[in-house]
Amino acid sequence: MVANYTWLLLCVPSQPSANYVMTKKTGLPYSLFHQPSRTGASGAFASQRAFTVIELIVCMGIVAVLCGILLPSLRAARETSCKLNCQSNERQVGTATVAYGMQSNSRIPPSFNAEGTNPLRRELMASRLQDGGLPGNAGWDGLGLLVKGGYLGNCQCLYCPSHHGDHSFGRYADDYASKDSASEQVQIYTNYHYSGHIRRQVGAGLPATRDTAITIDSGSDVLLLTDGLRTRSDFNHETGLNRMMADLSIEWWADTGNQLRNRIPDNVTLAGASSAAFDIIWDDINPQQPPEGP
């Protein structure tokens, strides 16, 4: 039996190192049967199987599906937050309007674009006019008079967080800060459409359109402020708009099937072409009860 291991003994060093462990059965070094890995201490990790390409593709597909499920919900949550911020902005403007009216015989800020036989109601988003507007106001007009008079401490409330057009607060921030020292050549637009100080009344019993002054106590049937309607890019929210009545009540008006938005012109040239078309849009948002008597 011993002779059979003669050739193996020749491979064993005369004095094995401390790393050699003798087996009980053969009396031979353990290292003869179990050679250490070439990778040394990391050999245990080298024997583990890595991800295959198919597994990576499956993982990426699962992540894509989860993103597709979650993103619409996140987008809807963000839009809901923007609607609430928009309502808060309109409420601040309404409070400033009441403060203005308390010092102006209950009248709300006048607007040059609401006067005359052919008022430019589509331009009532402007808070400062390039041609100066009403005399003595240094170009400020409509909601801009709340800025000029110091009734609005934060002019950013004139801009909706959902606005995606050209009229952002950052574009006009310096002009608001300079107030009366700003150049009167600067035309400033807000993101909200103002009614102006004159109410256009139509209905049975009237031989023609009747205009009356709007006051801070006009009530819940008079539309005072809404999201922008000048051009389609001024339509802040995709599915409707916030509107504030003269009693400062605010509600969401849903635009079913984008019917209202699709009737708004795409560009400024078309926007200024027809005031009558805009009046129809305004009346759709603010259905009025027929006035009593002539």
C-alpha positions in Angstrom: 0.0 0.0 0.0 2.8 2.4 0.9 4.6 1.6 -2.3 1.6 2.8 -4.3 2.1 6.3 -3.0 5.8 6.5 -3.7 5.3 8.8 -6.7 3.1 11.1 -4.7 5.6 11.4 -1.9 8.1 12.8 -4.3 5.8 15.7 -4.8 5.6 16.6 -1.2 8.1 19.0 0.3 10.4 17.5 3.0 9.2 20.2 5.4 5.6 21.3 4.4 4.7 24.9 5.2 2.2 25.8 7.9 -0.5 26.3 5.2 -0.5 22.5 4.4 -3.2 20.5 6.3 -2.6 16.8 6.4 -5.7 14.6 5.7 -6.7 11.9 8.1 -7.3 9.2 5.5 -4.1 9.5 3.3 -1.8 11.5 5.5 -1.1 13.7 2.4 -1.3 17.5 2.2 -4.8 18.9 1.6 -3.5 21.3 -0.9 -2.6 18.5 -3.3 -6.3 17.8 -3.9 -7.7 21.3 -3.5 -5.6 23.8 -5.3 -6.3 27.5 -4.3 -8.0 29.7 -6.9 -5.8 32.0 -9.0 -7.9 34.9 -8.0 -6.8 34.6 -4.4 -9.2 36.0 -1.7 -11.7 37.1 -4.4 -12.2 33.6 -5.7 -15.5 33.2 -3.8 -17.0 36.2 -5.6 -15.7 35.1 -8.9 -17.7 31.9 -8.7 -21.0 33.9 -8.4 -23.1 34.2 -11.6 -23.6 37.8 -13.0 -26.7 39.3 -14.6 -27.5 38.2 -18.1 -28.6 40.6 -20.8 -32.1 39.1 -20.8 -32.4 39.8 -17.0 -31.3 43.4 -17.5 -33.9 43.9 -20.3 -36.6 42.4 -18.1 -35.7 44.7 -15.2 -35.7 47.8 -17.5 -39.1 46.8 -18.9 -40.5 46.6 -15.3 -39.1 50.0 -14.5 -40.6 51.4 -17.7 -44.0 50.0 -16.9 -44.0 51.4 -13.3 -43.0 54.8 -14.6 -45.8 54.7 -17.1 -48.2 54.0 -14.3 -46.9 56.6 -11.9 -46.1 59.6 -14.2 -49.8 60.4 -15.0 -50.6 60.4 -11.4 -47.7 62.7 -10.5 -48.7 65.0 -13.4 -52.3 65.1 -12.2 -51.1 65.9 -8.6 -48.9 68.7 -9.9 -51.7 70.2 -11.9 -54.0 70.1 -8.9 -51.4 72.0 -6.9 -51.1 74.6 -9.7 -54.9 75.1 -9.7 -54.9 75.7 -6.0 -52.0 78.2 -6.3 -53.9 79.9 -9.2 -57.0 80.3 -6.9 -54.8 81.7 -4.2 -53.4 84.3 -6.7 -56.9 85.3 -7.8 -57.9 85.7 -4.1 -55.0 88.0 -3.5 -56.0 90.1 -6.5 -59.6 90.2 -5.3 -58.6 91.3 -1.8 -56.4 94.1 -3.3 -59.4 95.1 -5.5 -61.7 95.4 -2.5 -59.0 97.5 -0.7 -58.8 99.8 -3.8 -62.6 100.1 -3.9 -62.9 101.1 -0.3 -60.8 104.1 -1.1 -62.4 104.8 -4.5 -66.2 105.0 -3.7 -66.6 101.3 -4.2 -65.3 101.4 -7.8 -62.9 98.9 -9.0 -59.7 99.8 -11.0 -60.6 101.4 -14.4 -59.2 100.2 -17.7 -58.7 102.1 -20.9 -59.5 98.9 -22.9 -63.0 98.7 -21.4 -64.1 102.2 -22.5 -65.4 103.6 -25.8 -67.9 102.4 -28.3 -65.5 99.5 -29.4 -63.8 98.4 -26.2 -60.8 96.1 -26.6 -61.8 93.7 -24.0 -59.4 91.1 -25.3 -56.6 93.3 -24.1 -57.8 93.5 -20.5 -54.9 91.1 -19.6 -52.6 94.1 -19.8 -51.5 95.8 -16.6 -49.5 98.5 -18.3 -50.2 100.0 -21.8 -47.6 101.1 -24.3 -49.6 104.2 -25.2 -50.0 105.4 -21.7 -53.6 104.4 -21.1 -55.8 106.6 -18.9 -54.3 110.0 -18.1 -52.4 110.4 -14.8 -51.7 106.7 -14.3 -48.2 106.6 -15.8 -49.2 103.8 -18.2 -50.6 101.5 -15.5 -54.0 100.2 -16.4 -56.6 97.8 -14.9 -54.9 95.4 -12.5 -51.8 97.5 -12.9 -53.4 100.2 -10.8 -53.2 97.8 -7.9 -49.5 97.7 -8.4 -49.1 101.5 -8.8 -51.2 102.1 -5.6 -49.3 99.6 -3.5 -52.3 97.3 -3.0 -50.4 94.3 -4.3 -47.2 93.6 -2.3 -46.3 90.7 -4.4 -46.8 91.2 -8.1 -46.0 87.6 -8.8 -49.6 86.8 -7.8 -50.6 88.2 -11.2 -49.0 85.1 -12.9 -50.3 81.6 -12.9 -47.8 78.7 -12.1 -49.4 76.7 -15.0 -48.8 79.4 -17.6 -46.8 78.1 -20.7 -46.9 81.2 -22.9 -44.6 84.2 -23.4 -45.9 86.3 -20.5 -44.0 85.0 -17.4 -43.3 87.0 -14.2 -39.6 86.9 -14.9 -40.1 88.8 -18.1 -41.6 91.8 -16.3 -40.1 91.6 -12.8 -37.8 94.6 -13.3 -40.7 96.7 -14.7 -42.9 96.0 -11.7 -40.0 96.8 -9.4 -39.4 100.2 -11.0 -43.1 101.1 -11.1 -43.5 104.7 -12.2 -39.9 105.0 -13.3 -40.4 102.2 -15.8 -40.5 103.2 -19.4 -44.1 103.8 -20.7 -43.1 102.1 -23.9 -43.2 98.7 -22.1 -46.5 96.8 -22.5 -47.0 94.4 -19.6 -49.4 91.4 -19.7 -50.5 89.4 -16.7 -51.8 85.8 -16.8 -55.3 86.8 -15.8 -58.1 88.4 -17.7 -59.8 91.3 -15.9 -63.4 92.3 -16.5 -62.6 96.0 -16.5 -64.7 98.5 -14.6 -67.7 98.3 -17.0 -70.2 95.5 -17.1 -71.7 94.6 -20.5 -75.3 93.6 -20.1 -77.4 91.8 -22.7 -80.8 90.3 -22.4 -84.5 90.4 -23.0 -86.2 93.8 -22.6 -83.1 95.8 -23.7 -83.2 97.5 -27.1 -79.4 97.4 -27.1 -76.4 96.4 -25.1 -76.2 98.2 -21.8 -73.0 99.0 -19.9 -73.0 99.6 -16.2 -70.3 100.3 -13.7 -68.9 97.3 -11.7 -68.4 97.9 -8.0 -67.0 95.8 -5.2 -70.5 94.9 -4.1 -71.8 93.8 -7.5 -72.4 90.3 -6.3 -71.9 86.7 -7.3 -73.3 87.0 -10.9 -70.6 89.4 -12.1 -67.4 87.9 -13.4 -64.4 89.9 -12.2 -61.3 87.8 -13.0 -60.4 84.6 -14.9 -57.5 82.9 -16.5 -56.1 84.4 -19.6 -58.2 84.4 -22.8 -56.3 86.7 -25.1 -54.6 83.9 -27.1 -54.5 80.1 -26.8 -51.1 80.2 -25.2 -52.6 82.4 -22.4 -55.1 79.7 -21.5 -53.2 78.6 -18.4 -54.9 75.2 -17.6 -55.6 72.6 -20.2 -59.0 71.4 -18.9 -60.6 74.6 -17.7 -60.1 77.8 -15.8 -60.5 79.4 -12.4 -62.9 82.3 -12.3 -63.6 84.8 -9.6 -66.8 86.7 -9.2 -67.3 90.2 -7.8 -68.1 88.8 -4.3 -64.6 87.2 -4.4 -66.0 83.6 -4.7 -63.8 81.4 -6.8 -64.7 78.3 -8.6 -63.4 75.9 -11.3 -65.0 76.1 -14.7 -64.5 72.9 -16.7 -63.8 73.2 -20.4 -65.5 70.0 -21.6 -63.8 68.7 -24.7 -61.6 71.9 -25.0 -64.5 73.6 -26.7 -63.7 77.0 -25.2 -59.9 76.7 -25.7 -60.3 75.8 -29.3 -62.3 79.0 -30.0 -59.5 81.2 -28.7 -57.2 82.6 -31.4 -53.7 81.2 -31.8 -51.9 84.5 -32.3 -52.1 88.2 -31.4 -53.1 89.3 -34.9 -56.3 87.2 -34.8 -56.8 88.1 -31.1 -57.2 91.8 -31.9 -59.4 91.3 -34.9 -62.7 90.7 -33.3 -63.9 92.1 -30.0 -67.4 90.8 -30.6 -66.0 87.2 -30.8 -64.3 87.7 -27.4 -67.5 89.1 -25.9 -69.2 85.8 -26.8 -66.5 83.8 -25.1 -66.7 86.0 -22.0 -70.4 85.6 -21.8 -70.1 81.9 -22.1 -67.9 81.9 -19.0 -70.2 84.3 -17.2 -73.8 83.5 -18.0 -75.8 86.5 -16.9 -79.4 86.6 -15.9 -81.4 89.0 -18.1 -81.6 92.4 -16.5 -84.9 93.6 -15.1 -86.6 96.4 -17.1 -85.1 98.6 -19.8 
